[in-house]
Amino acid sequence: MTYQIGMDKSVTKFLKSCDKHISKAFFNKAKTIAADPLLSQWKVDITPLIGYKDFYRLRIWSYRFIYSI
C-alpha cells in the first residue's frame, strides 16, 4: 500500500526557492516514506515528535520537515 503525500503551500514555495539538491533529496525521501512510512525510519533520518501522536520529523541536512501519517 502506498500513501499519498499532501504538502502545504509554504512547503511547495520553499522547495521551489531552495537549492535543487535539497528539493531532490526531499522528493527522494518522500517517495521512500510514501512506500512504507513506518519501516522507512531505518532508511531515512526520521524521528517521532515527542508529545504528538503520529507526527514525525524528517531531517535533510540542516532542514527539518514535519509530517503526519
C-alpha positions as CSV (number, residue, x, y, z in Angstrom):
1,M,0.0,0.0,0.0
2,T,1.4,3.4,-1.0
3,Y,0.4,6.5,0.9
4,Q,-0.3,9.9,-0.8
5,I,1.8,12.9,0.1
6,G,0.0,16.2,0.6
7,M,2.0,19.4,1.1
8,D,1.2,22.8,2.5
9,K,1.7,25.7,0.1
10,S,4.5,27.0,2.3
11,V,6.4,23.8,1.7
12,T,5.9,23.9,-2.0
13,K,7.1,27.5,-2.1
14,F,10.2,26.7,0.0
15,L,11.1,23.7,-2.2
16,K,10.8,25.9,-5.3
17,S,13.1,28.6,-3.8
18,C,15.8,26.4,-2.3
19,D,18.7,24.6,-3.9
20,K,17.8,21.8,-6.3
21,H,19.8,19.2,-4.4
22,I,17.7,19.9,-1.3
23,S,14.4,19.6,-3.1
24,K,15.6,16.5,-5.0
25,A,16.7,14.9,-1.7
26,F,13.3,15.8,-0.2
27,F,11.3,14.2,-3.0
28,N,13.5,11.0,-3.0
29,K,13.0,10.6,0.8
30,A,9.3,11.5,0.5
31,K,8.9,8.6,-2.0
32,T,10.6,6.2,0.5
33,I,8.2,7.4,3.2
34,A,5.2,7.1,1.0
35,A,6.1,3.5,0.2
36,D,6.1,2.5,3.9
37,P,6.1,5.2,6.5
38,L,6.8,3.0,9.5
39,L,9.7,0.9,8.1
40,S,11.3,3.9,6.3
41,Q,12.6,5.1,9.7
42,W,15.6,2.9,9.1
43,K,16.3,4.2,5.6
44,V,16.0,7.9,6.2
45,D,16.5,10.2,9.2
46,I,13.1,10.1,10.8
47,T,12.3,10.7,14.5
48,P,8.9,10.7,16.2
49,L,7.9,14.0,17.7
50,I,7.5,13.8,21.5
51,G,4.1,14.8,22.7
52,Y,2.4,14.4,19.3
53,K,0.8,11.2,18.2
54,D,1.6,10.2,14.6
55,F,3.8,13.2,13.9
56,Y,7.4,12.7,12.7
57,R,10.4,14.8,11.8
58,L,12.4,14.2,8.6
59,R,15.8,15.8,8.6
60,I,17.6,16.7,5.4
61,W,20.9,18.5,6.0
62,S,20.0,21.5,8.3
63,Y,16.3,21.5,7.3
64,R,13.5,19.8,9.2
65,F,10.2,18.7,7.7
66,I,7.3,17.7,9.9
67,Y,4.7,15.2,8.7
68,S,2.0,13.0,10.0
69,I,0.6,9.6,9.0
